[in-house]
Structure formats: C-alpha cells, structure tokens
C-alpha cells in the first residue's frame, strides 16, 4: 500500500511543472487581439471580366 502512495505522489508531483509551464503560453495566446485576423483565409475570385482570367483578387 505504501509503494502505491509513493508512486501516486511522484506521478502528481511530476505533472505539476508541466502544467505550470503550459499556463503562461495559453494565457498569452488568449490575450493576442490579432488572433482572429491571423486565422483568416483569402477567398480568391476573378477581379473583373475585362481583365485576363489569370488576374485574381482575394477578399478576407
């Protein structure tokens, strides 16, 4: 019984630095106000019928 308690204590103690190390990265990502802009994808389409079809425009 004592060995299982020690193993549980070591398992919990080993995970604590990992959670502490990941917390600041998650907080800073949530604070980035440009995140929605950085995830946008351009929607490509033909610009104008008077221009060649190879000329493309994009809308965000």
Phi, psi and omega in degrees: 000320182296321181296323179290327177293320179294318179297319179296317179298317180292323180294317179291319180294326180287331181280340183297315179297327180295316179296318179296321181289328182276337183299312180297325180294321179292319181294319182290327178292325180289334183274352182287110182287344181269000184304315178298325179290322182289341182267000181287150176241139179289142174258106185276141178205167178288134184292304185208149180290340179281343179267158177301152182295339180286345177276120183241147174242160180229149176234137175259000000 
